[in-house]
Amino acid sequence: MAEIKIGSTLVGDGHPCYVIGEVGINHNGDVAIAKQLIEMADAVGCNAVKFQKRTVDIVYTAEELAKPRESPFGLTNGDLKRGLEFGRAQYEEIDRYCKDTEIDWFASCWDEASVDFIEPFHPPCYKIASASLTDDGLLRHTRQKAGKRPLLVSTGMSTLAQIDHAVEVLGKENLILLHTTSTYPSANTELNLKMIPALRQRYGVLVGYSGHETGVVTSAAAVALGACVVERHITLDRAMWGSDQAASLGPSGIAKMIQHIRYIEPAIGDGVKCVYPAEVAIQKKLRRK
């Protein structure tokens, strides 16, 4: 498939890269910070922002939630996880703000109940996180809820056999695979960007890139290698409290990345060799025979 529509935007061959600002948990449980991140993403030219939604008591074991972990929300890991989750009222506010801002928003849902929670907001697509790629029940439930809407599926920490199986479960219709390396931040030597065309060739679907590196040049290079979607974590300030802030891009970083992507796109061309009109005069001047 050469193109897919996310909301009102055509994504794929011949179309501009669809850029996602991953808010994730960088809102630190504060809707005001979430709104600032949405505003920032829109200002620099992102097409969408993405959140993460979990039903804490389903995704994590009681043992995991009871582990000591000091945070602004309390002394246990459970306090932290619950403190970072937005509820219905917060997402209604986010939904209104994104509509007013005219930017797409959606979420990575880590369990079936979270898919059911997000669905009433009618997101333009759904995202499957790398951690969920082997969760067949979640894959089937998300596909059923999404219907004809696109599914974006990250492939970090996964073998080709596991990706093969996920594609078999989900089907290829309106599917976009996102190449990624699930380390935070990712080492430059472990980005393996050649997997972008390799995935496209293996599955015959559109392929994007979800980056966790500290720089921006490699994310722009992913577009040159065929990524039709680029997703990066965003933050107001990389020094803010929070586990994902340091591996995120601040306002100048995400702006620079988008600038690089938009500069590269017209240079990619169509792969058909030709003599450009501007070359003809040079040809006549320089060629002896």
Phi and psi in degrees as GROMACS dihedral restraints (atoms count N, CA, C in turn):
[ dihedral_restraints ]
;  ai    aj    ak    al  type     phi  dphi    fc
    3     4     5     6     1   -86.4    20    10
    4     5     6     7     1   -20.9    20    10
    6     7     8     9     1  -153.6    20    10
    7     8     9    10     1   153.9    20    10
    9    10    11    12     1  -139.1    20    10
   10    11    12    13     1   146.7    20    10
   12    13    14    15     1  -100.4    20    10
   13    14    15    16     1   123.2    20    10
   15    16    17    18     1  -106.0    20    10
   16    17    18    19     1   109.9    20    10
   18    19    20    21     1    63.5    20    10
   19    20    21    22     1  -121.2    20    10
   21    22    23    24     1  -102.1    20    10
   22    23    24    25     1     7.3    20    10
   24    25    26    27     1  -106.4    20    10
   25    26    27    28     1   126.8    20    10
   27    28    29    30     1   -80.0    20    10
   28    29    30    31     1   132.1    20    10
   30    31    32    33     1  -125.5    20    10
   31    32    33    34     1   136.8    20    10
   33    34    35    36     1   133.3    20    10
   34    35    36    37     1  -156.0    20    10
   36    37    38    39     1   -58.1    20    10
   37    38    39    40     1   126.7    20    10
   39    40    41    42     1    83.5    20    10
   40    41    42    43     1     2.1    20    10
   42    43    44    45     1  -117.9    20    10
   43    44    45    46     1   153.5    20    10
   45    46    47    48     1   -60.4    20    10
   46    47    48    49     1   149.8    20    10
   48    49    50    51     1   -60.1    20    10
   49    50    51    52     1   136.1    20    10
   51    52    53    54     1   -88.2    20    10
   52    53    54    55     1   114.0    20    10
   54    55    56    57     1  -102.3    20    10
   55    56    57    58     1   127.3    20    10
   57    58    59    60     1  -112.7    20    10
   58    59    60    61     1   124.6    20    10
   60    61    62    63     1   -90.6    20    10
   61    62    63    64     1   109.9    20    10
   63    64    65    66     1   -80.3    20    10
   64    65    66    67     1   103.1    20    10
   66    67    68    69     1   -71.0    20    10
   67    68    69    70     1   -42.1    20    10
   69    70    71    72     1    56.1    20    10
   70    71    72    73     1  -122.5    20    10
   72    73    74    75     1  -109.4    20    10
   73    74    75    76     1    13.7    20    10
   75    76    77    78     1   -72.5    20    10
   76    77    78    79     1    -2.1    20    10
   78    79    80    81     1   -76.6    20    10
   79    80    81    82     1   -12.4    20    10
   81    82    83    84     1    54.4    20    10
   82    83    84    85     1    33.8    20    10
   84    85    86    87     1    75.5    20    10
   85    86    87    88     1    14.0    20    10
   87    88    89    90     1  -120.0    20    10
   88    89    90    91     1   117.0    20    10
   90    91    92    93     1   -63.1    20    10
   91    92    93    94     1   -32.6    20    10
   93    94    95    96     1   -62.2    20    10
   94    95    96    97     1   -41.0    20    10
   96    97    98    99     1   -67.7    20    10
   97    98    99   100     1   -40.0    20    10
   99   100   101   102     1   -58.1    20    10
  100   101   102   103     1   -42.1    20    10
  102   103   104   105     1   -65.9    20    10
  103   104   105   106     1   -38.1    20    10
  105   106   107   108     1   -63.8    20    10
  106   107   108   109     1   -38.9    20    10
  108   109   110   111     1   -67.9    20    10
  109   110   111   112     1   -38.8    20    10
  111   112   113   114     1   -63.0    20    10
  112   113   114   115     1   -45.5    20    10
  114   115   116   117     1   -61.7    20    10
  115   116   117   118     1   -41.9    20    10
  117   118   119   120     1   -64.1    20    10
  118   119   120   121     1   -45.5    20    10
  120   121   122   123     1   -60.2    20    10
  121   122   123   124     1   -42.7    20    10
  123   124   125   126     1   -65.9    20    10
  124   125   126   127     1   -41.5    20    10
  126   127   128   129     1   -63.0    20    10
  127   128   129   130     1   -34.4    20    10
  129   130   131   132     1   -90.8    20    10
  130   131   132   133     1    -6.5    20    10
  132   133   134   135     1   106.8    20    10
  133   134   135   136     1    15.7    20    10
  135   136   137   138     1   -66.0    20    10
  136   137   138   139     1   146.8    20    10
  138   139   140   141     1   -83.3    20    10
  139   140   141   142     1   -25.2    20    10
  141   142   143   144     1  -155.8    20    10
  142   143   144   145     1   161.4    20    10
  144   145   146   147     1  -120.9    20    10
  145   146   147   148     1   150.3    20    10
  147   148   149   150     1  -128.3    20    10
  148   149   150   151     1   139.7    20    10
  150   151   152   153     1  -112.6    20    10
  151   152   153   154     1   175.1    20    10
  153   154   155   156     1  -121.3    20    10
  154   155   156   157     1   135.7    20    10
  156   157   158   159     1  -127.2    20    10
  157   158   159   160     1   127.3    20    10
  159   160   161   162     1  -133.5    20    10
  160   161   162   163     1   144.5    20    10
  162   163   164   165     1   -92.3    20    10
  163   164   165   166     1   102.6    20    10
  165   166   167   168     1   -53.7    20    10
  166   167   168   169     1   -44.8    20    10
  168   169   170   171     1   -75.0    20    10
  169   170   171   172     1    -9.9    20    10
  171   172   173   174     1   -95.0    20    10
  172   173   174   175     1   -43.7    20    10
  174   175   176   177     1   -72.2    20    10
  175   176   177   178     1   -34.4    20    10
  177   178   179   180     1  -115.1    20    10
  178   179   180   181     1   146.0    20    10
  180   181   182   183     1   -75.9    20    10
  181   182   183   184     1   160.2    20    10
  183   184   185   186     1   -60.9    20    10
  184   185   186   187     1   -36.2    20    10
  186   187   188   189     1   -63.6    20    10
  187   188   189   190     1   -42.9    20    10
  189   190   191   192     1   -65.2    20    10
  190   191   192   193     1   -41.3    20    10
  192   193   194   195     1   -69.1    20    10
  193   194   195   196     1   -26.5    20    10
  195   196   197   198     1   -82.9    20    10
  196   197   198   199     1    -9.8    20    10
  198   199   200   201     1   -63.3    20    10
  199   200   201   202     1   141.8    20    10
  201   202   203   204     1   -64.3    20    10
  202   203   204   205     1   132.4    20    10
  204   205   206   207     1  -162.6    20    10
  205   206   207   208     1   107.5    20    10
  207   208   209   210     1   -77.1    20    10
  208   209   210   211     1   135.4    20    10
  210   211   212   213     1  -155.4    20    10
  211   212   213   214     1   174.0    20    10
  213   214   215   216     1   -62.1    20    10
  214   215   216   217     1   -13.4    20    10
  216   217   218   219     1   -98.0    20    10
  217   218   219   220     1   -11.3    20    10
  219   220   221   222     1   153.8    20    10
  220   221   222   223     1  -159.9    20    10
  222   223   224   225     1  -109.8    20    10
  223   224   225   226     1    -2.3    20    10
  225   226   227   228     1  -121.1    20    10
  226   227   228   229     1   163.5    20    10
  228   229   230   231     1   -61.6    20    10
  229   230   231   232     1   -35.2    20    10
  231   232   233   234     1   -62.7    20    10
  232   233   234   235     1   -41.2    20    10
  234   235   236   237     1   -58.5    20    10
  235   236   237   238     1   -42.8    20    10
  237   238   239   240     1   -65.2    20    10
  238   239   240   241     1   -50.6    20    10
  240   241   242   243     1   -61.7    20    10
  241   242   243   244     1   -41.5    20    10
  243   244   245   246     1   -69.7    20    10
  244   245   246   247     1   -35.3    20    10
  246   247   248   249     1   -67.1    20    10
  247   248   249   250     1   -26.4    20    10
  249   250   251   252     1   -89.5    20    10
  250   251   252   253     1    -5.9    20    10
  252   253   254   255     1   -91.6    20    10
  253   254   255   256     1   127.5    20    10
  255   256   257   258     1   -83.8    20    10
  256   257   258   259     1   146.5    20    10
  258   259   260   261     1  -102.0    20    10
  259   260   261   262     1  -166.6    20    10
  261   262   263   264     1   -58.1    20    10
  262   263   264   265     1   -48.3    20    10
  264   265   266   267     1   -62.1    20    10
  265   266   267   268     1   -41.1    20    10
  267   268   269   270     1   -66.2    20    10
  268   269   270   271     1   -42.0    20    10
  270   271   272   273     1   -71.0    20    10
  271   272   273   274     1   -30.3    20    10
  273   274   275   276     1   -63.6    20    10
  274   275   276   277     1   -39.1    20    10
  276   277   278   279     1   -67.3    20    10
  277   278   279   280     1   -42.1    20    10
  279   280   281   282     1   -62.7    20    10
  280   281   282   283     1   -43.2    20    10
  282   283   284   285     1   -59.8    20    10
  283   284   285   286     1   -46.2    20    10
  285   286   287   288     1   -62.3    20    10
  286   287   288   289     1   -42.2    20    10
  288   289   290   291     1   -66.2    20    10
  289   290   291   292     1   -41.3    20    10
  291   292   293   294     1   -66.8    20    10
  292   293   294   295     1   -38.2    20    10
  294   295   296   297     1   -64.8    20    10
  295   296   297   298     1   -42.2    20    10
  297   298   299   300     1   -65.2    20    10
  298   299   300   301     1   -36.0    20    10
  300   301   302   303     1   -79.8    20    10
  301   302   303   304     1   -17.5    20    10
  303   304   305   306     1    63.9    20    10
  304   305   306   307     1    48.6    20    10
  306   307   308   309     1  -127.1    20    10
  307   308   309   310     1   140.0    20    10
  309   310   311   312     1   -67.0    20    10
  310   311   312   313     1   150.1    20    10
  312   313   314   315     1  -143.2    20    10
  313   314   315   316     1   148.8    20    10
  315   316   317   318     1  -157.3    20    10
  316   317   318   319     1  -170.4    20    10
  318   319   320   321     1  -146.6    20    10
  319   320   321   322     1   153.5    20    10
  321   322   323   324     1   -86.5    20    10
  322   323   324   325     1   117.7    20    10
  324   325   326   327     1  -101.2    20    10
  325   326   327   328     1   124.0    20    10
  327   328   329   330     1   -94.8    20    10
  328   329   330   331     1     0.4    20    10
  330   331   332   333     1  -159.5    20    10
  331   332   333   334     1   163.6    20    10
  333   334   335   336     1   -61.5    20    10
  334   335   336   337     1   -39.7    20    10
  336   337   338   339     1   -63.3    20    10
  337   338   339   340     1   -32.5    20    10
  339   340   341   342     1   -70.5    20    10
  340   341   342   343     1   -35.5    20    10
  342   343   344   345     1   -60.6    20    10
  343   344   345   346     1   -46.0    20    10
  345   346   347   348     1   -62.9    20    10
  346   347   348   349     1   -33.8    20    10
  348   349   350   351     1   -67.2    20    10
  349   350   351   352     1   -43.5    20    10
  351   352   353   354     1   -78.2    20    10
  352   353   354   355     1   -30.7    20    10
  354   355   356   357     1   -54.2    20    10
  355   356   357   358     1   -40.3    20    10
  357   358   359   360     1   -59.7    20    10
  358   359   360   361     1   -16.6    20    10
  360   361   362   363     1   -85.2    20    10
  361   362   363   364     1    -3.8    20    10
  363   364   365   366     1    51.5    20    10
  364   365   366   367     1    60.2    20    10
  366   367   368   369     1   -64.1    20    10
  367   368   369   370     1   152.7    20    10
  369   370   371   372     1   -71.5    20    10
  370   371   372   373     1   -16.5    20    10
  372   373   374   375     1  -163.2    20    10
  373   374   375   376     1   173.8    20    10
  375   376   377   378     1  -123.7    20    10
  376   377   378   379     1   154.1    20    10
  378   379   380   381     1  -119.6    20    10
  379   380   381   382     1   133.2    20    10
  381   382   383   384     1  -103.1    20    10
  382   383   384   385     1   120.2    20    10
  384   385   386   387     1   -73.5    20    10
  385   386   387   388     1   156.6    20    10
  387   388   389   390     1   -55.4    20    10
  388   389   390   391     1   -37.7    20    10
  390   391   392   393     1   -64.0    20    10
  391   392   393   394     1   -21.1    20    10
  393   394   395   396     1  -101.5    20    10
  394   395   396   397     1     2.0    20    10
  396   397   398   399     1   -60.9    20    10
  397   398   399   400     1   -28.3    20    10
  399   400   401   402     1   -98.2    20    10
  400   401   402   403     1     8.8    20    10
  402   403   404   405     1   -92.8    20    10
  403   404   405   406     1    87.3    20    10
  405   406   407   408     1   -58.3    20    10
  406   407   408   409     1   -39.4    20    10
  408   409   410   411     1   -61.6    20    10
  409   410   411   412     1   -43.5    20    10
  411   412   413   414     1   -67.8    20    10
  412   413   414   415     1   -40.1    20    10
  414   415   416   417     1   -59.3    20    10
  415   416   417   418     1   -47.7    20    10
  417   418   419   420     1   -66.0    20    10
  418   419   420   421     1   -40.9    20    10
  420   421   422   423     1   -65.9    20    10
  421   422   423   424     1   -41.7    20    10
  423   424   425   426     1   -66.4    20    10
  424   425   426   427     1   -42.8    20    10
  426   427   428   429     1   -60.3    20    10
  427   428   429   430     1   -42.7    20    10
  429   430   431   432     1   -63.8    20    10
  430   431   432   433     1   -42.9    20    10
  432   433   434   435     1   -70.8    20    10
  433   434   435   436     1   -38.2    20    10
  435   436   437   438     1   -69.3    20    10
  436   437   438   439     1   -31.1    20    10
  438   439   440   441     1    61.3    20    10
  439   440   441   442     1  -121.1    20    10
  441   442   443   444     1   -87.9    20    10
  442   443   444   445     1    -3.2    20    10
  444   445   446   447     1   -72.6    20    10
  445   446   447   448     1   152.2    20    10
  447   448   449   450     1   -66.7    20    10
  448   449   450   451     1   151.2    20    10
  450   451   452   453     1  -115.8    20    10
  451   452   453   454     1   126.0    20    10
  453   454   455   456     1  -101.8    20    10
  454   455   456   457     1   125.1    20    10
  456   457   458   459     1  -125.9    20    10
  457   458   459   460     1   114.7    20    10
  459   460   461   462     1   -78.9    20    10
  460   461   462   463     1   145.3    20    10
  462   463   464   465     1  -118.8    20    10
  463   464   465   466     1    20.3    20    10
  465   466   467   468     1   -65.6    20    10
  466   467   468   469     1   157.9    20    10
  468   469   470   471     1    46.1    20    10
  469   470   471   472     1    34.5    20    10
  471   472   473   474     1  -128.9    20    10
  472   473   474   475     1   146.0    20    10
  474   475   476   477     1   -84.8    20    10
  475   476   477   478     1   164.4    20    10
  477   478   479   480     1   -61.0    20    10
  478   479   480   481     1   -36.0    20    10
  480   481   482   483     1   -62.7    20    10
  481   482   483   484     1   -39.8    20    10
  483   484   485   486     1   -68.5    20    10
  484   485   486   487     1   -37.7    20    10
  486   487   488   489     1   -67.5    20    10
  487   488   489   490     1   -42.0    20    10
  489   490   491   492     1   -52.5    20    10
  490   491   492   493     1   -46.9    20    10
  492   493   494   495     1   -65.8    20    10
  493   494   495   496     1   -43.1    20    10
  495   496   497   498     1   -62.0    20    10
  496   497   498   499     1   -41.4    20    10
  498   499   500   501     1   -64.9    20    10
  499   500   501   502     1   -37.8    20    10
  501   502   503   504     1   -63.8    20    10
  502   503   504   505     1   -41.9    20    10
  504   505   506   507     1   -66.6    20    10
  505   506   507   508     1   -43.3    20    10
  507   508   509   510     1   -84.3    20    10
  508   509   510   511     1   -27.9    20    10
  510   511   512   513     1    79.2    20    10
  511   512   513   514     1   163.0    20    10
  513   514   515   516     1   -93.8    20    10
  514   515   516   517     1    -9.1    20    10
  516   517   518   519     1   -66.1    20    10
  517   518   519   520     1   127.7    20    10
  519   520   521   522     1    52.9    20    10
  520   521   522   523     1    38.6    20    10
  522   523   524   525     1  -108.3    20    10
  523   524   525   526     1   132.8    20    10
  525   526   527   528     1  -124.7    20    10
  526   527   528   529     1   117.4    20    10
  528   529   530   531     1   -85.6    20    10
  529   530   531   532     1   139.1    20    10
  531   532   533   534     1  -113.0    20    10
  532   533   534   535     1   115.4    20    10
  534   535   536   537     1   -69.5    20    10
  535   536   537   538     1   138.2    20    10
  537   538   539   540     1  -159.9    20    10
  538   539   540   541     1   159.1    20    10
  540   541   542   543     1  -116.3    20    10
  541   542   543   544     1   121.3    20    10
  543   544   545   546     1   -87.3    20    10
  544   545   546   547     1    60.8    20    10
  546   547   548   549     1  -129.4    20    10
  547   548   549   550     1   152.2    20    10
  549   550   551   552     1  -135.8    20    10
  550   551   552   553     1    97.8    20    10
  552   553   554   555     1   -83.0    20    10
  553   554   555   556     1   162.4    20    10
  555   556   557   558     1   -85.9    20    10
  556   557   558   559     1   138.6    20    10
  558   559   560   561     1   -70.9    20    10
  559   560   561   562     1   142.5    20    10
  561   562   563   564     1   -56.7    20    10
  562   563   564   565     1   -34.3    20    10
  564   565   566   567     1   -77.0    20    10
  565   566   567   568     1    -5.4    20    10
  567   568   569   570     1  -115.7    20    10
  568   569   570   571     1    14.9    20    10
  570   571   572   573     1   -78.4    20    10
  571   572   573   574     1   -33.8    20    10
  573   574   575   576     1    50.8    20    10
  574   575   576   577     1    54.0    20    10
  576   577   578   579     1   -63.9    20    10
  577   578   579   580     1   -19.5    20    10
  579   580   581   582     1   -65.1    20    10
  580   581   582   583     1   -11.9    20    10
  582   583   584   585     1   -68.7    20    10
  583   584   585   586     1   -18.3    20    10
  585   586   587   588     1   -63.6    20    10
  586   587   588   589     1   -56.6    20    10
  588   589   590   591     1   -67.0    20    10
  589   590   591   592     1   -28.6    20    10
  591   592   593   594     1   -65.4    20    10
  592   593   594   595     1   -41.9    20    10
  594   595   596   597     1   -66.5    20    10
  595   596   597   598     1   -40.1    20    10
  597   598   599   600     1   -60.7    20    10
  598   599   600   601     1   -43.3    20    10
  600   601   602   603     1   -69.0    20    10
  601   602   603   604     1   -39.3    20    10
  603   604   605   606     1   -69.1    20    10
  604   605   606   607     1   -40.5    20    10
  606   607   608   609     1  -109.1    20    10
  607   608   609   610     1   -16.2    20    10
  609   610   611   612     1    68.1    20    10
  610   611   612   613     1    29.0    20    10
  612   613   614   615     1  -122.3    20    10
  613   614   615   616     1   167.3    20    10
  615   616   617   618     1   -67.1    20    10
  616   617   618   619     1   147.8    20    10
  618   619   620   621     1  -131.7    20    10
  619   620   621   622     1   137.7    20    10
  621   622   623   624     1  -123.0    20    10
  622   623   624   625     1  -165.8    20    10
  624   625   626   627     1  -142.0    20    10
  625   626   627   628     1   129.4    20    10
  627   628   629   630     1  -113.0    20    10
  628   629   630   631     1   108.6    20    10
  630   631   632   633     1   -99.7    20    10
  631   632   633   634     1   142.7    20    10
  633   634   635   636     1  -126.1    20    10
  634   635   636   637     1    15.6    20    10
  636   637   638   639     1   -77.2    20    10
  637   638   639   640     1   169.3    20    10
  639   640   641   642     1   -85.9    20    10
  640   641   642   643     1   -24.6    20    10
  642   643   644   645     1   -93.8    20    10
  643   644   645   646     1  -173.8    20    10
  645   646   647   648     1  -121.3    20    10
  646   647   648   649     1   -20.6    20    10
  648   649   650   651     1   -62.5    20    10
  649   650   651   652     1   -39.9    20    10
  651   652   653   654     1   -68.3    20    10
  652   653   654   655     1   -31.9    20    10
  654   655   656   657     1   -68.4    20    10
  655   656   657   658     1   -36.5    20    10
  657   658   659   660     1   -68.7    20    10
  658   659   660   661     1   -37.1    20    10
  660   661   662   663     1   -62.1    20    10
  661   662   663   664     1   -32.1    20    10
  663   664   665   666     1   -59.8    20    10
  664   665   666   667     1   -34.9    20    10
  666   667   668   669     1   -66.9    20    10
  667   668   669   670     1   -41.0    20    10
  669   670   671   672     1   -62.1    20    10
  670   671   672   673     1   -26.7    20    10
  672   673   674   675     1   -90.8    20    10
  673   674   675   676     1     3.2    20    10
  675   676   677   678     1   115.9    20    10
  676   677   678   679     1     2.8    20    10
  678   679   680   681     1   -68.4    20    10
  679   680   681   682     1   123.7    20    10
  681   682   683   684     1   -93.9    20    10
  682   683   684   685     1   -12.2    20    10
  684   685   686   687     1  -133.8    20    10
  685   686   687   688     1   137.9    20    10
  687   688   689   690     1  -129.3    20    10
  688   689   690   691     1   129.5    20    10
  690   691   692   693     1  -120.6    20    10
  691   692   693   694     1   129.7    20    10
  693   694   695   696     1  -137.5    20    10
  694   695   696   697     1   142.3    20    10
  696   697   698   699     1   -65.1    20    10
  697   698   699   700     1   140.1    20    10
  699   700   701   702     1  -122.6    20    10
  700   701   702   703     1   152.8    20    10
  702   703   704   705     1  -146.5    20    10
  703   704   705   706     1   156.4    20    10
  705   706   707   708     1   -74.4    20    10
  706   707   708   709     1   -31.9    20    10
  708   709   710   711     1  -159.0    20    10
  709   710   711   712     1   122.2    20    10
  711   712   713   714     1   -64.2    20    10
  712   713   714   715     1   -14.7    20    10
  714   715   716   717     1   -89.9    20    10
  715   716   717   718     1    -0.6    20    10
  717   718   719   720     1   -64.8    20    10
  718   719   720   721     1   158.3    20    10
  720   721   722   723     1   -64.9    20    10
  721   722   723   724     1   141.9    20    10
  723   724   725   726     1   136.3    20    10
  724   725   726   727     1   144.5    20    10
  726   727   728   729     1   -70.9    20    10
  727   728   729   730     1   -23.0    20    10
  729   730   731   732     1  -100.3    20    10
  730   731   732   733     1    -5.7    20    10
  732   733   734   735     1   -63.8    20    10
  733   734   735   736     1   -42.9    20    10
  735   736   737   738     1   -65.8    20    10
  736   737   738   739     1   -27.3    20    10
  738   739   740   741     1   -95.9    20    10
  739   740   741   742     1    17.8    20    10
  741   742   743   744     1  -109.9    20    10
  742   743   744   745     1   168.5    20    10
  744   745   746   747     1  -102.9    20    10
  745   746   747   748     1   132.4    20    10
  747   748   749   750     1   -79.9    20    10
  748   749   750   751     1  -176.6    20    10
  750   751   752   753     1   -54.9    20    10
  751   752   753   754     1   -45.1    20    10
  753   754   755   756     1   -70.8    20    10
  754   755   756   757     1   -34.0    20    10
  756   757   758   759     1   -66.7    20    10
  757   758   759   760     1   -48.0    20    10
  759   760   761   762     1   -69.1    20    10
  760   761   762   763     1   -34.3    20    10
  762   763   764   765     1   -64.1    20    10
  763   764   765   766     1   -42.4    20    10
  765   766   767   768     1   -66.7    20    10
  766   767   768   769     1   -39.6    20    10
  768   769   770   771     1   -61.4    20    10
  769   770   771   772     1   -45.6    20    10
  771   772   773   774     1   -65.2    20    10
  772   773   774   775     1   -38.1    20    10
  774   775   776   777     1   -59.4    20    10
  775   776   777   778     1   -44.5    20    10
  777   778   779   780     1   -63.2    20    10
  778   779   780   781     1   -43.7    20    10
  780   781   782   783     1   -61.4    20    10
  781   782   783   784     1   -47.1    20    10
  783   784   785   786     1   -67.4    20    10
  784   785   786   787     1   -26.6    20    10
  786   787   788   789     1   -74.4    20    10
  787   788   789   790     1   -38.6    20    10
  789   790   791   792     1   -72.9    20    10
  790   791   792   793     1   -37.0    20    10
  792   793   794   795     1   -52.3    20    10
  793   794   795   796     1   -50.6    20    10
  795   796   797   798     1   -69.3    20    10
  796   797   798   799     1   -17.5    20    10
  798   799   800   801     1   -80.6    20    10
  799   800   801   802     1   -16.2    20    10
  801   802   803   804     1   -66.7    20    10
  802   803   804   805     1   -40.1    20    10
  804   805   806   807     1    71.7    20    10
  805   806   807   808     1  -163.2    20    10
  807   808   809   810     1  -114.4    20    10
  808   809   810   811     1     1.1    20    10
  810   811   812   813     1    78.5    20    10
  811   812   813   814     1     5.8    20    10
  813   814   815   816     1   -99.8    20    10
  814   815   816   817     1   119.7    20    10
  816   817   818   819     1   -70.4    20    10
  817   818   819   820     1   133.1    20    10
  819   820   821   822     1  -149.7    20    10
  820   821   822   823     1   166.4    20    10
  822   823   824   825     1  -101.9    20    10
  823   824   825   826     1   115.0    20    10
  825   826   827   828     1   -72.9    20    10
  826   827   828   829     1   146.8    20    10
  828   829   830   831     1   -50.8    20    10
  829   830   831   832     1   -36.8    20    10
  831   832   833   834     1   -66.9    20    10
  832   833   834   835     1   -19.0    20    10
  834   835   836   837     1   -83.0    20    10
  835   836   837   838     1   -18.8    20    10
  837   838   839   840     1   -61.8    20    10
  838   839   840   841     1   -46.1    20    10
  840   841   842   843     1   -63.0    20    10
  841   842   843   844     1   -38.9    20    10
  843   844   845   846     1   -66.5    20    10
  844   845   846   847     1   -39.4    20    10
  846   847   848   849     1   -58.0    20    10
  847   848   849   850     1   -47.9    20    10
  849   850   851   852     1   -65.0    20    10
  850   851   852   853     1   -33.1    20    10
  852   853   854   855     1   -77.6    20    10
  853   854   855   856     1   -38.5    20    10
  855   856   857   858     1  -101.2    20    10
  856   857   858   859     1   -24.0    20    10
  858   859   860   861     1   -84.3    20    10
  859   860   861   862     1   126.5    20    10
  861   862   863   864     1   -78.1    20    10
  862   863   864   865     1   -34.1    20    10
